[in-house]
Amino acid sequence: MNSGRHLIKICGIGNSRDLESAAGADMVGVVIDVPASPRNRTWEEASALFEKARGRFVSVAVLLDPPAAAIERAVASGAALVQVHGRVPTDLSAALRSRVVPSLGLPREGEVRVGQPAFSLPDMEGFPFVHLDVAREGSLGGKGEPLDRGTAHILVEDHPEVRFLLSGGLTPENVVGAIREICPAGVDVSSGVESSPGVKSSHKVAQFIRAVRSWEERHPHA
């Protein structure tokens, strides 16, 4: 259960206009060096965005199967946190591990069957957050696919010591329902606030943030 305020992360930030539209959110994510993603940015572009976000948002670099050196580079480029999809390097120092947000791939909505073994949480000690998204081998999230809420709810309920960031098919229309059902520490949206892949809609971003904050005002202890 949270204290009434949920972190909001707008992911797939690509330019200054996207940063401006994220006003009211807590975190912004920039996808770096993932050519297959329509939200991909170079290291130089990401560094410039992190500089513009400084003092306004917690900047998050989003990487796919990075070596430890890439995580170090992301921090040196201005990222406060590094969201890792795929394999998390095992040779991270404790200081670097404290910057990493591993993305845990969960089943898609409708994939869980009666009698299927419960999803187990790997060792997450030392990580500030754990990101929940739909499992996609060799790629990032951002596909707008809803994850299985039952699995996510059980994870959050069984591990109160872990701060979960919920992703996977969130939109301005369904984010409040997801918060009520799963009770994460925060929510993360990308494709759900876009007009086309990789193009953020300032209107949808504002709707998403307003939906969460308005619900929090009405339910300050939820």
C-alpha positions as CSV (number, residue, x, y, z in Angstrom):
1,M,0.0,0.0,0.0
2,N,1.3,3.5,-0.9
3,S,1.1,6.7,1.0
4,G,-1.3,8.3,-1.5
5,R,1.2,9.5,-4.1
6,H,2.4,7.4,-7.0
7,L,5.4,8.0,-9.1
8,I,4.7,8.7,-12.7
9,K,7.3,8.0,-15.4
10,I,6.8,9.1,-19.0
11,C,9.1,6.9,-21.1
12,G,10.3,7.2,-24.7
13,I,11.1,10.9,-24.4
14,G,12.6,12.1,-27.6
15,N,12.8,15.9,-27.6
16,S,12.4,19.1,-25.6
17,R,8.7,19.2,-26.5
18,D,8.2,15.8,-24.9
19,L,10.0,17.0,-21.8
20,E,7.7,20.0,-21.5
21,S,4.6,17.9,-21.9
22,A,5.7,15.7,-19.0
23,A,5.3,18.5,-16.5
24,G,3.7,16.9,-13.4
25,A,5.4,13.6,-13.8
26,D,8.3,12.5,-11.6
27,M,10.5,10.6,-14.0
28,V,11.3,10.7,-17.7
29,G,12.9,7.8,-19.6
30,V,15.1,7.9,-22.7
31,V,15.7,4.8,-24.8
32,I,19.4,4.7,-25.8
33,D,21.2,2.7,-28.5
34,V,18.3,0.4,-29.4
35,P,17.9,0.9,-33.2
36,A,14.8,-1.3,-33.4
37,S,12.9,1.0,-31.2
38,P,11.0,4.0,-32.7
39,R,11.9,5.9,-29.6
40,N,15.7,5.3,-29.9
41,R,18.1,8.1,-29.2
42,T,21.9,8.3,-29.5
43,W,24.1,8.7,-26.5
44,E,24.6,12.4,-27.4
45,E,20.9,13.1,-27.8
46,A,20.2,11.4,-24.5
47,S,22.8,13.3,-22.6
48,A,21.3,16.6,-23.9
49,L,17.9,15.5,-22.8
50,F,19.1,14.6,-19.4
51,E,20.7,18.0,-19.0
52,K,17.4,19.7,-19.9
53,A,15.6,17.5,-17.4
54,R,18.0,18.2,-14.6
55,G,16.2,19.6,-11.5
56,R,12.8,18.9,-13.0
57,F,12.6,15.1,-13.4
58,V,14.5,12.0,-12.4
59,S,16.1,11.0,-15.6
60,V,16.1,7.3,-16.5
61,A,18.2,5.7,-19.3
62,V,16.5,2.7,-20.9
63,L,18.9,0.1,-22.1
64,L,18.7,-3.4,-23.7
65,D,21.1,-6.2,-22.5
66,P,23.8,-3.6,-21.6
67,P,27.3,-4.5,-20.4
68,A,28.3,-2.9,-17.1
69,A,30.3,-0.3,-19.1
70,A,27.1,1.0,-20.8
71,I,25.4,1.4,-17.4
72,E,28.4,3.4,-16.2
73,R,28.2,5.5,-19.4
74,A,24.5,6.2,-18.8
75,V,25.2,7.4,-15.3
76,A,28.1,9.5,-16.5
77,S,25.8,11.0,-19.2
78,G,23.4,12.3,-16.5
79,A,20.9,9.5,-15.9
80,A,19.9,9.1,-12.2
81,L,18.6,5.6,-12.9
82,V,19.2,3.0,-15.6
83,Q,16.3,0.8,-16.6
84,V,17.6,-2.5,-17.9
85,H,15.6,-4.8,-20.2
86,G,17.0,-8.2,-20.6
87,R,20.1,-9.4,-18.8
88,V,21.4,-7.3,-15.9
89,P,25.2,-7.6,-15.6
90,T,26.4,-9.7,-12.7
91,D,29.6,-7.7,-12.2
92,L,28.0,-4.5,-11.0
93,S,29.4,-2.7,-8.0
94,A,27.0,-2.0,-5.1
95,A,27.0,1.7,-6.1
96,L,26.1,1.0,-9.7
97,R,23.5,-1.6,-8.7
98,S,21.8,1.1,-6.6
99,R,21.2,2.9,-9.9
100,V,19.7,0.0,-11.8
101,V,16.0,-0.7,-12.3
102,P,15.6,-4.2,-13.7
103,S,12.6,-4.8,-16.0
104,L,10.9,-8.0,-15.1
105,G,8.9,-9.6,-17.9
106,L,5.5,-10.9,-16.8
107,P,2.9,-12.9,-18.8
108,R,0.6,-11.1,-21.1
109,E,-3.1,-10.6,-20.2
110,G,-4.8,-14.0,-20.7
111,E,-1.7,-16.1,-20.8
112,V,-1.9,-17.4,-17.3
113,R,-3.8,-20.7,-17.0
114,V,-5.4,-22.3,-14.0
115,G,-2.9,-24.6,-12.2
116,Q,0.1,-22.8,-13.7
117,P,3.0,-22.3,-11.2
118,A,3.1,-19.0,-9.5
119,F,5.6,-16.4,-10.9
120,S,8.7,-16.1,-8.6
121,L,10.6,-13.0,-8.1
122,P,14.4,-13.2,-8.7
123,D,16.9,-11.7,-6.2
124,M,16.2,-7.9,-6.3
125,E,18.3,-6.8,-3.4
126,G,20.0,-3.5,-3.9
127,F,17.8,-2.3,-6.7
128,P,15.9,0.9,-6.0
129,F,12.9,-0.2,-8.1
130,V,11.7,-3.1,-10.1
131,H,10.0,-2.4,-13.4
132,L,7.1,-4.7,-14.5
133,D,6.3,-5.1,-18.2
134,V,5.2,-7.8,-20.6
135,A,7.9,-10.3,-21.4
136,R,9.4,-9.8,-24.8
137,E,12.6,-11.7,-25.6
138,G,15.4,-9.4,-27.0
139,S,13.3,-6.2,-27.1
140,L,12.0,-3.4,-24.9
141,G,8.5,-2.9,-23.8
142,G,6.5,0.0,-25.3
143,K,4.3,-2.2,-27.4
144,G,1.1,-1.4,-25.5
145,E,0.4,-5.0,-24.5
146,P,-1.4,-5.4,-21.2
147,L,0.3,-7.6,-18.7
148,D,-1.5,-10.1,-16.5
149,R,-2.7,-8.0,-13.6
150,G,-3.3,-11.0,-11.3
151,T,0.4,-11.9,-11.5
152,A,1.5,-8.3,-10.9
153,H,-0.9,-7.9,-8.0
154,I,0.5,-11.1,-6.3
155,L,4.1,-9.9,-6.8
156,V,3.3,-6.5,-5.2
157,E,1.3,-8.0,-2.4
158,D,3.9,-10.7,-1.6
159,H,6.9,-8.3,-1.7
160,P,6.1,-5.1,0.2
161,E,9.8,-4.4,0.5
162,V,10.1,-3.9,-3.3
163,R,9.1,-0.7,-5.0
164,F,7.5,-1.7,-8.3
165,L,7.0,0.5,-11.3
166,L,4.0,-0.8,-13.3
167,S,4.0,-0.7,-17.1
168,G,2.4,-2.7,-19.9
169,G,-0.5,-1.3,-21.8
170,L,-1.3,1.6,-19.6
171,T,-3.3,4.5,-20.9
172,P,-5.1,7.6,-19.5
173,E,-8.3,5.5,-19.5
174,N,-7.0,2.5,-17.6
175,V,-4.2,3.7,-15.4
176,V,-6.4,4.4,-12.3
177,G,-7.9,0.9,-12.5
178,A,-4.4,-0.6,-12.6
179,I,-3.3,1.4,-9.6
180,R,-6.4,0.4,-7.6
181,E,-6.0,-3.3,-8.5
182,I,-2.2,-3.7,-8.2
183,C,-1.1,-0.9,-5.8
184,P,2.4,-0.2,-7.3
185,A,4.8,2.4,-6.2
186,G,4.6,4.0,-9.6
187,V,3.3,3.8,-13.1
188,D,5.2,4.0,-16.4
189,V,3.7,4.8,-19.8
190,S,5.1,5.1,-23.3
191,S,3.0,4.0,-26.2
192,G,-0.2,4.7,-24.3
193,V,0.4,8.4,-24.6
194,E,1.5,8.5,-28.3
195,S,-0.3,9.6,-31.5
196,S,1.9,7.2,-33.5
197,P,4.9,5.0,-32.5
198,G,7.6,7.1,-31.0
199,V,5.5,10.4,-31.3
200,K,4.3,11.6,-27.9
201,S,0.9,13.3,-27.7
202,S,1.1,16.2,-25.3
203,H,-2.7,15.9,-24.8
204,K,-2.5,12.3,-23.9
205,V,0.5,12.8,-21.6
206,A,-1.5,15.5,-19.8
207,Q,-4.5,13.3,-19.6
208,F,-2.5,10.4,-18.1
209,I,-0.9,12.6,-15.4
210,R,-4.2,14.3,-14.6
211,A,-6.0,11.0,-14.3
212,V,-3.5,9.8,-11.6
213,R,-3.2,13.0,-9.7
214,S,-7.0,13.6,-9.7
215,W,-7.6,10.1,-8.3
216,E,-4.9,10.6,-5.6
217,E,-6.6,13.8,-4.5
218,R,-9.9,11.9,-4.1
219,H,-8.1,9.0,-2.3
220,P,-5.2,10.5,-0.3
221,H,-4.6,7.4,1.7
222,A,-4.9,4.7,-1.1
